[in-house]
Amino acid sequence: MQTQGYAVRVGAVLIASIALIGYLFSFFGHSLAPKTYLLNVVFNDVSGVIKGSKVQMVGVDIGQVTAINLKSDRVHVDLTLEIKQKYKIPAGSDFVISTGSLLGTEAVVNVVPPTGAERSALDIPEGATDLHGTRALDLQSTMTSANKLLDQLTVTTAKAQEILEKSSALATDPKLQAHLRQSVANVDQATANGVALTHKLDALITQDNEMLQGMLGETQRTSRVALGNITDTTAQIKYTTTENREKINEIVGNLRDTTAAVEGITSQANDLLSKGGVSKNLSEIVANLNVTTQKLAQMTTDFQKVAGDQSLQGDLRETVHNVRETSEQTTILVQRLNKILGVKGKNATVVAAPGVGAVIVAPGGAPKAPQVDSIPVILPRVDLEVNTREKRFRSDIDAFVPFGASNTFAQVGVYDFTEANRLNLQLGQVIGKHGGSDYRLGLHASKLGVGGDIGLGRGVSLSADYYDPNHARLDTRGTLMLNPNLGLLFGLDDVTHHTGAVVGVELRR
């Protein structure tokens, strides 16, 4: 009986001890276990990932995969990641599935934090479910891409072989070889013609400048004589201002205006000799001389009226004679300058170039509506431009040679000078009420074509050339002249096929 009681006590103590140990294990085991939090990341492909796969960040194990679930769309997979509490993942991090080798084993979920300016001070919140991941390149995906690339390479090789066969057939074609030899001969001939034309243009321009310099020197001398005569006349008029003072004062005022006009002519001539700009300055001089001639003619008439006074006849006879002499000398000077500019009639005309129009200065100096009365002997033009599509520089040299007063001209030049050296040779006709437009027909870039120019005023013009009947091509240009010798160039090359924007500068003389 005593033994049985002892056994009962031992059993009770044993049961209590087991219960106590279980309680302690449950209590302390829960508190000692590492704390974690969960994240849900969606992937398109999780091949190689299993439950328990590692989660690493910059090579450090920070957790594991606890669940893999196929989403309802049967396209995406949801991975549940258990992350240790002590590791916080920066916001904006990438989740990438990678393998330890090309064979696709040991899949690991790598967390790639952002760097530099993309790094955020915030962390991904615990329990986040709106995260998305990608898969790194492995052997299988590499082989798939390689197979596609090989298929494309096979097709490309076949096409290249076909092109080579066709090119070989063309290269051995006797007709093609004959055409190529003829084309090379044409280019050589065009180059030689262009060089000869350039030499002739240089000689002509030099000769023209020498003639203008001589005429301007004579203009200065004549102006000085006229100025001296007018000064003497002014002194005589002031001496005889006893009677008819009002009429004589008016005459003296006209003489002062005339003196200022002649001084302006002398100043313009000096500026022309030192700075150039022959056409523009000469047109201004002609206008001022026309004004001077009119004023002198009017003064002669006034003097004749005043001379009816018997008390002034003797003094004014000599004055009228001097005024007439000055008027005749000035008229001769105007006629000589008009001859230099090729002007017929009463209007002084300066033509800038086909497509730009003319500026007419009538007697009295007031500009009239533009029209084309005559054109200077030669108008050289150089275009320096860059095709932004082909990234290629090109220079064109042209000269416009008019045919008298019939409003027709010839364009002669070299397209793509020093490179292709193609010939420009066209006949043109100025059209329009004010002569601001023209059309052309002939060879452009050694190809048969037509072209046209439209002047919009204020130094702005538009041009177009349609040429090469076998491979029709359209080139367009716009020009904004900054001054008589320099302008900005813009347009489009080969509008009908491979359009390329063109920018550059245009030089005129």
C-alpha positions as CSV (number, residue, x, y, z in Angstrom):
1,M,0.0,0.0,0.0
2,Q,2.9,2.3,0.8
3,T,4.6,1.4,-2.4
4,Q,1.5,2.2,-4.4
5,G,1.2,5.6,-2.9
6,Y,4.8,6.4,-3.6
7,A,4.3,5.5,-7.3
8,V,1.3,7.8,-7.5
9,R,3.3,10.7,-6.1
10,V,6.2,10.0,-8.5
11,G,3.7,9.9,-11.4
12,A,2.1,13.1,-10.4
13,V,5.4,14.9,-10.0
14,L,6.5,13.6,-13.5
15,I,3.3,14.8,-15.1
16,A,3.6,18.2,-13.5
17,S,7.3,18.4,-14.6
18,I,6.4,17.5,-18.2
19,A,3.6,20.1,-18.2
20,L,5.9,22.7,-16.8
21,I,8.6,22.0,-19.3
22,G,6.1,22.2,-22.2
23,Y,4.8,25.6,-20.9
24,L,8.4,26.9,-20.5
25,F,9.4,25.7,-24.0
26,S,6.3,27.3,-25.5
27,F,6.8,30.6,-23.7
28,F,10.5,30.9,-24.2
29,G,10.6,29.3,-27.6
30,H,8.1,31.9,-29.0
31,S,10.1,34.8,-27.5
32,L,13.5,33.5,-28.7
33,A,12.3,32.7,-32.3
34,P,13.5,35.3,-34.9
35,K,10.9,38.0,-35.7
36,T,9.8,38.2,-39.4
37,Y,7.4,40.0,-41.7
38,L,5.8,39.0,-45.0
39,L,5.9,40.5,-48.5
40,N,4.0,39.3,-51.6
41,V,5.8,39.8,-55.0
42,V,4.3,38.9,-58.4
43,F,6.5,37.3,-61.1
44,N,5.9,36.2,-64.7
45,D,8.1,33.1,-64.3
46,V,9.5,31.5,-61.1
47,S,11.2,28.5,-62.6
48,G,13.7,27.0,-60.2
49,V,12.2,28.6,-57.1
50,I,10.9,26.3,-54.4
51,K,9.5,26.7,-50.9
52,G,12.5,27.6,-48.7
53,S,14.5,29.2,-51.5
54,K,16.7,32.0,-50.2
55,V,16.0,35.7,-50.3
56,Q,19.2,37.8,-50.5
57,M,20.0,41.5,-50.6
58,V,23.5,42.5,-51.8
59,G,24.6,38.9,-51.1
60,V,23.3,38.6,-47.5
61,D,20.5,36.2,-46.6
62,I,17.6,38.2,-45.4
63,G,14.7,35.7,-45.6
64,Q,13.2,32.8,-47.5
65,V,10.3,31.9,-49.8
66,T,7.4,30.5,-47.7
67,A,4.6,30.1,-50.4
68,I,4.2,29.8,-54.1
69,N,0.8,30.4,-55.6
70,L,-0.5,30.7,-59.2
71,K,-2.7,33.7,-59.6
72,S,-6.2,33.5,-61.0
73,D,-5.1,34.8,-64.5
74,R,-2.9,31.7,-64.8
75,V,-0.1,33.9,-66.1
76,H,1.5,35.4,-63.0
77,V,2.8,33.7,-59.9
78,D,2.6,35.2,-56.4
79,L,5.6,34.5,-54.1
80,T,5.3,35.0,-50.4
81,L,8.6,36.2,-48.9
82,E,9.4,35.9,-45.2
83,I,11.9,38.7,-44.3
84,K,13.7,38.9,-41.0
85,Q,12.5,41.8,-39.0
86,K,15.9,43.4,-38.7
87,Y,16.3,43.9,-42.4
88,K,14.3,46.7,-44.0
89,I,14.1,46.9,-47.8
90,P,14.4,50.4,-49.3
91,A,11.4,51.6,-51.4
92,G,12.0,51.3,-55.2
93,S,14.1,48.1,-54.8
94,D,14.0,45.5,-57.6
95,F,13.1,41.8,-57.0
96,V,15.0,39.6,-59.4
97,I,15.1,35.7,-59.6
98,S,18.5,34.5,-60.5
99,T,20.4,31.2,-60.5
100,G,23.8,30.4,-59.2
101,S,24.9,28.9,-62.6
102,L,23.9,28.9,-66.2
103,L,22.3,25.4,-65.7
104,G,19.5,27.0,-63.9
105,T,20.0,25.5,-60.4
106,E,19.9,27.1,-56.9
107,A,17.3,29.8,-57.7
108,V,17.5,32.8,-55.4
109,V,15.3,35.9,-55.1
110,N,17.7,38.8,-55.1
111,V,16.7,42.2,-53.8
112,V,18.5,45.0,-55.6
113,P,18.2,48.4,-53.7
114,P,18.2,51.6,-55.8
115,T,21.4,53.7,-55.9
116,G,22.4,57.3,-56.4
117,A,19.7,59.9,-56.9
118,E,17.0,57.1,-57.2
119,R,17.5,56.0,-53.6
120,S,14.7,56.9,-51.2
121,A,14.7,57.3,-47.4
122,L,11.5,55.3,-47.2
123,D,11.3,51.5,-46.8
124,I,8.8,49.0,-48.2
125,P,6.0,48.6,-45.6
126,E,5.5,45.2,-43.9
127,G,2.8,43.1,-45.6
128,A,3.0,44.9,-49.0
129,T,1.3,43.1,-51.8
130,D,1.7,45.4,-54.8
131,L,5.3,44.4,-55.6
132,H,6.5,43.1,-59.0
133,G,9.6,41.2,-59.9
134,T,11.6,40.0,-62.9
135,R,13.7,37.1,-63.9
136,A,17.4,37.4,-64.7
137,L,18.9,35.9,-67.9
138,D,19.6,32.2,-67.7
139,L,20.8,29.5,-70.1
140,Q,17.3,28.6,-71.3
141,S,16.2,32.2,-72.2
142,T,19.6,32.7,-73.8
143,M,19.2,29.7,-76.0
144,T,15.7,30.8,-77.0
145,S,17.0,34.2,-78.0
146,A,20.0,32.7,-79.8
147,N,17.7,30.4,-81.8
148,K,15.6,33.4,-82.9
149,L,18.7,35.4,-83.8
150,L,20.0,32.4,-85.9
151,D,16.8,32.3,-87.8
152,Q,17.0,36.0,-88.6
153,L,20.7,35.6,-89.5
154,T,19.8,32.8,-92.0
155,V,17.2,35.0,-93.7
156,T,19.6,38.0,-93.8
157,T,22.4,35.8,-95.3
158,A,20.1,34.5,-98.0
159,K,19.1,38.1,-99.0
160,A,22.8,39.2,-98.9
161,Q,23.7,36.4,-101.2
162,E,20.9,37.3,-103.6
163,I,22.1,41.0,-103.6
164,L,25.7,39.9,-104.3
165,E,24.6,37.8,-107.2
166,K,22.6,40.7,-108.7
167,S,25.5,43.1,-108.1
168,S,27.9,40.7,-109.8
169,A,25.6,40.4,-112.8
170,L,25.3,44.2,-113.1
171,A,29.0,44.7,-112.8
172,T,29.7,42.5,-115.7
173,D,27.0,44.1,-117.9
174,P,28.8,45.7,-120.9
175,K,26.1,48.3,-121.3
176,L,26.4,49.4,-117.7
177,Q,30.1,49.7,-118.0
178,A,29.8,51.8,-121.1
179,H,27.3,54.1,-119.4
180,L,29.7,54.4,-116.4
181,R,32.6,55.3,-118.6
182,Q,30.5,57.9,-120.4
183,S,29.3,59.4,-117.1
184,V,32.9,59.7,-115.9
185,A,33.8,61.4,-119.1
186,N,30.9,63.8,-118.8
187,V,31.9,64.7,-115.2
188,D,35.5,65.4,-116.3
189,Q,34.3,67.6,-119.1
190,A,31.9,69.5,-116.7
191,T,34.7,70.0,-114.2
192,A,37.0,71.4,-116.9
193,N,34.2,73.7,-118.1
194,G,33.6,74.8,-114.5
195,V,37.2,75.7,-113.9
196,A,37.4,77.7,-117.1
197,L,34.2,79.5,-116.2
198,T,35.6,80.3,-112.8
199,H,38.7,81.9,-114.3
200,K,36.6,83.9,-116.7
201,L,34.4,85.2,-113.9
202,D,37.4,86.2,-111.8
203,A,38.8,88.2,-114.7
204,L,35.5,89.8,-115.5
205,I,34.9,90.9,-111.9
206,T,38.4,92.3,-111.6
207,Q,38.0,94.3,-114.8
208,D,34.6,95.6,-113.7
209,N,36.0,96.7,-110.3
210,E,38.9,98.6,-112.1
211,M,36.4,100.4,-114.3
212,L,34.2,101.4,-111.4
213,Q,37.2,102.7,-109.4
214,G,38.1,104.9,-112.3
215,M,34.6,106.2,-112.7
216,L,34.3,107.0,-109.0
217,G,37.5,108.9,-109.1
218,E,36.1,111.0,-112.0
219,T,32.8,111.4,-109.9
220,Q,34.8,112.9,-107.0
221,R,36.6,115.4,-109.3
222,T,33.4,116.5,-111.0
223,S,31.7,116.8,-107.6
224,R,34.4,119.0,-106.3
225,V,34.1,121.3,-109.3
226,A,30.4,121.5,-108.9
227,L,30.7,122.2,-105.2
228,G,33.2,125.1,-106.0
229,N,30.8,126.6,-108.5
230,I,27.9,126.4,-106.2
231,T,29.9,128.0,-103.4
232,D,30.8,130.9,-105.7
233,T,27.2,131.3,-106.8
234,T,26.1,131.4,-103.1
235,A,28.5,134.2,-102.4
236,Q,27.3,136.3,-105.4
237,I,23.7,135.8,-104.4
238,K,24.3,137.0,-100.8
239,Y,26.2,140.1,-102.2
240,T,23.2,141.1,-104.3
241,T,20.4,140.7,-101.7
242,T,19.4,144.3,-101.6
243,E,16.1,143.9,-103.5
244,N,13.7,141.0,-104.1
245,R,15.1,139.6,-100.8
246,E,12.3,137.1,-100.3
247,K,12.8,135.5,-103.7
248,I,16.6,135.5,-103.4
249,N,16.3,133.9,-99.9
250,E,14.4,131.1,-101.4
251,I,17.0,130.6,-104.1
252,V,19.8,130.6,-101.5
253,G,17.9,127.9,-99.5
254,N,17.7,125.8,-102.6
255,L,21.4,126.2,-103.2
256,R,22.2,125.1,-99.7
257,D,20.1,122.0,-100.2
258,T,22.0,121.3,-103.4
259,T,25.3,121.8,-101.6
260,A,24.3,119.3,-99.0
261,A,23.3,116.8,-101.7
262,V,26.6,117.1,-103.4
263,E,28.5,116.7,-100.1
264,G,26.4,113.6,-99.5
265,I,27.5,112.3,-102.9
266,T,31.1,112.9,-102.1
267,S,30.8,111.1,-98.8
268,Q,29.1,108.1,-100.4
269,A,31.8,107.9,-103.0
270,N,34.5,107.9,-100.3
271,D,32.7,105.2,-98.4
272,L,32.3,103.2,-101.6
273,L,36.1,103.3,-102.2
274,S,36.9,102.2,-98.7
275,K,34.2,99.7,-97.8
276,G,32.8,98.3,-101.1
277,G,29.1,97.7,-101.8
278,V,29.4,99.2,-105.3
279,S,25.8,98.5,-106.6
280,K,24.0,99.8,-103.6
281,N,26.1,102.9,-103.1
282,L,26.0,103.8,-106.8
283,S,22.3,103.6,-106.9
284,E,22.1,106.0,-103.9
285,I,24.5,108.4,-105.6
286,V,22.5,108.4,-108.8
287,A,19.3,109.2,-106.8
288,N,21.0,112.1,-105.1
289,L,22.5,113.4,-108.3
290,N,19.0,113.2,-109.9
291,V,17.7,115.3,-107.0
292,T,20.5,117.8,-107.5
293,T,19.8,118.1,-111.2
294,Q,16.2,118.9,-110.6
295,K,17.0,121.5,-108.0
296,L,19.6,123.2,-110.2
297,A,17.1,123.3,-113.1
298,Q,14.5,124.9,-110.9
299,M,17.0,127.5,-109.7
300,T,17.9,128.4,-113.3
301,T,14.3,129.2,-114.0
302,D,14.0,131.3,-110.8
303,F,17.1,133.2,-111.7
304,Q,15.7,134.1,-115.1
305,K,12.6,135.5,-113.5
306,V,14.5,137.6,-111.0
307,A,16.8,138.8,-113.7
308,G,13.9,140.9,-115.1
309,D,14.7,143.4,-112.5
310,Q,16.9,146.0,-114.2
311,S,18.9,146.7,-111.0
312,L,19.9,143.1,-110.7
313,Q,20.3,142.0,-114.3
314,G,24.0,142.8,-114.5
315,D,24.8,141.0,-111.2
316,L,22.6,138.0,-111.9
317,R,23.7,137.3,-115.5
318,E,27.0,135.8,-114.2
319,T,25.2,133.9,-111.5
320,V,22.8,132.3,-113.9
321,H,25.6,131.3,-116.2
322,N,27.4,129.6,-113.3
323,V,24.3,127.7,-112.2
324,R,23.7,126.4,-115.8
325,E,27.3,125.3,-116.0
326,T,27.0,123.4,-112.7
327,S,23.7,121.8,-113.9
328,E,25.2,120.6,-117.2
329,Q,28.2,119.1,-115.4
330,T,26.0,117.3,-112.9
331,T,23.8,116.0,-115.7
332,I,26.8,114.6,-117.5
333,L,27.9,112.9,-114.2
334,V,24.4,111.3,-113.9
335,Q,24.5,110.0,-117.4
336,R,27.9,108.4,-116.9
337,L,26.8,106.6,-113.7
338,N,23.6,105.4,-115.4
339,K,25.8,104.0,-118.2
340,I,27.9,102.1,-115.5
341,L,24.7,100.5,-114.1
342,G,23.3,99.7,-117.6
343,V,20.2,101.9,-117.1
344,K,18.1,103.3,-119.9
345,G,15.6,106.0,-119.4
346,K,14.9,108.1,-116.3
347,N,14.8,105.4,-113.6
348,A,17.9,104.0,-111.9
349,T,17.5,100.2,-111.5
350,V,19.5,97.7,-109.4
351,V,18.6,94.0,-109.8
352,A,19.8,91.8,-106.9
353,A,19.3,88.4,-108.5
354,P,16.5,86.4,-110.2
355,G,13.8,85.6,-107.6
356,V,14.6,88.7,-105.5
357,G,13.3,91.5,-107.7
358,A,14.6,95.0,-108.3
359,V,14.7,98.3,-106.3
360,I,13.7,101.3,-108.5
361,V,14.9,104.8,-107.6
362,A,13.1,107.4,-109.6
363,P,14.1,111.1,-110.1
364,G,13.6,112.8,-106.8
365,G,14.9,109.8,-104.8
366,A,11.5,108.2,-103.9
367,P,11.4,104.4,-104.4
368,K,8.8,103.1,-106.8
369,A,7.2,99.7,-107.1
370,P,9.9,97.1,-108.0
371,Q,10.2,96.2,-111.7
372,V,12.9,94.9,-114.0
373,D,14.2,97.5,-116.6
374,S,17.7,96.1,-116.9
375,I,20.1,93.7,-115.3
376,P,23.9,94.2,-114.5
377,V,26.4,92.3,-116.6
378,I,26.9,89.3,-114.2
379,L,25.5,88.1,-110.9
380,P,27.7,85.5,-109.2
381,R,26.3,83.4,-106.3
382,V,27.9,80.8,-104.0
383,D,25.8,78.4,-101.8
384,L,27.5,76.7,-98.9
385,E,25.1,74.1,-97.3
386,V,24.9,71.0,-95.1
387,N,22.3,68.1,-95.6
388,T,21.4,67.2,-92.0
389,R,20.1,63.8,-93.0
390,E,23.2,62.7,-94.9
391,K,25.5,64.8,-92.7
392,R,27.2,66.0,-95.9
393,F,28.6,69.4,-97.0
394,R,28.0,70.8,-100.5
395,S,29.0,73.9,-102.3
396,D,27.3,75.3,-105.4
397,I,28.7,78.0,-107.7
398,D,26.3,79.8,-110.1
399,A,26.4,82.9,-112.3
400,F,23.4,84.7,-113.7
401,V,24.1,86.4,-117.1
402,P,21.2,88.5,-118.4
403,F,20.4,89.3,-122.0
404,G,19.9,93.0,-122.2
405,A,16.5,94.4,-121.4
406,S,14.4,91.4,-122.6
407,N,14.1,90.1,-119.0
408,T,15.8,86.8,-120.0
409,F,19.0,85.4,-118.4
410,A,21.2,82.3,-118.3
411,Q,22.2,80.4,-115.2
412,V,25.6,78.8,-115.5
413,G,27.4,77.0,-112.7
414,V,28.7,73.9,-111.0
415,Y,26.5,71.7,-108.7
416,D,28.4,70.2,-105.8
417,F,31.7,71.9,-106.6
418,T,34.9,69.9,-106.0
419,E,32.9,66.7,-105.3
420,A,30.4,65.6,-107.9
421,N,31.1,68.7,-110.2
422,R,27.8,68.5,-112.1
423,L,26.8,71.2,-114.6
424,N,24.1,73.8,-114.1
425,L,23.0,75.4,-117.5
426,Q,19.6,76.9,-117.7
427,L,17.8,79.7,-119.6
428,G,15.4,81.8,-117.5
429,Q,12.6,84.4,-118.0
430,V,11.7,87.1,-115.4
431,I,7.9,87.2,-114.9
432,G,5.4,89.0,-112.8
433,K,4.3,92.6,-112.6
434,H,7.3,93.7,-110.4
435,G,9.8,91.2,-111.8
436,G,10.2,89.4,-108.5
437,S,9.7,85.9,-110.0
438,D,11.2,83.8,-112.8
439,Y,11.2,80.4,-114.3
440,R,14.1,78.3,-115.7
441,L,14.6,75.4,-118.1
442,G,17.7,73.4,-118.9
443,L,20.3,71.3,-117.1
444,H,20.4,71.2,-113.3
445,A,23.1,68.9,-111.7
446,S,23.7,67.6,-115.3
447,K,20.1,66.4,-115.5
448,L,17.2,67.9,-117.6
449,G,14.9,69.8,-115.4
450,V,12.8,73.0,-114.7
451,G,13.0,75.5,-111.9
452,G,11.5,78.7,-110.6
453,D,12.2,81.5,-108.1
454,I,9.7,83.7,-106.2
455,G,10.7,86.9,-104.5
456,L,8.6,87.7,-101.4
457,G,10.2,91.0,-100.6
458,R,12.5,92.2,-97.7
459,G,15.3,89.9,-98.9
460,V,13.2,86.7,-98.7
461,S,12.9,84.4,-101.7
462,L,11.8,80.8,-102.4
463,S,13.2,78.5,-105.1
464,A,12.4,75.0,-106.5
465,D,14.1,72.7,-109.0
466,Y,12.5,69.5,-110.5
467,Y,15.0,67.5,-112.5
468,D,16.3,64.0,-113.6
469,P,13.4,62.5,-115.7
470,N,14.5,58.9,-114.9
471,H,14.6,59.4,-111.1
472,A,12.4,62.5,-110.6
473,R,13.8,64.7,-107.8
474,L,12.5,67.9,-106.2
475,D,14.7,70.3,-104.3
476,T,13.4,73.4,-102.5
477,R,15.2,76.4,-101.0
478,G,14.4,79.5,-99.0
479,T,16.7,82.5,-98.7
480,L,16.8,85.3,-96.2
481,M,19.3,88.0,-97.2
482,L,20.9,89.7,-94.2
483,N,22.7,92.2,-96.4
484,P,23.3,92.5,-100.2
485,N,26.2,90.0,-100.0
486,L,25.2,87.5,-97.3
487,G,22.1,85.5,-96.6
488,L,20.8,82.5,-94.7
489,L,19.8,79.4,-96.7
490,F,17.3,76.7,-95.7
491,G,15.3,74.0,-97.5
492,L,14.7,70.4,-98.4
493,D,16.6,68.0,-100.7
494,D,15.0,65.1,-102.6
495,V,11.5,65.8,-101.4
496,T,10.0,63.0,-103.6
497,H,12.2,60.2,-102.1
498,H,14.6,60.6,-99.2
499,T,13.8,64.0,-97.8
500,G,16.7,65.8,-96.0
501,A,16.7,69.2,-94.3
502,V,19.4,71.6,-95.6
503,V,20.8,74.7,-93.9
504,G,23.7,77.0,-94.9
505,V,24.7,80.4,-96.1
506,E,24.5,82.2,-99.5
507,L,27.1,84.6,-100.8
508,R,26.3,87.1,-103.5
509,R,28.3,89.8,-105.2
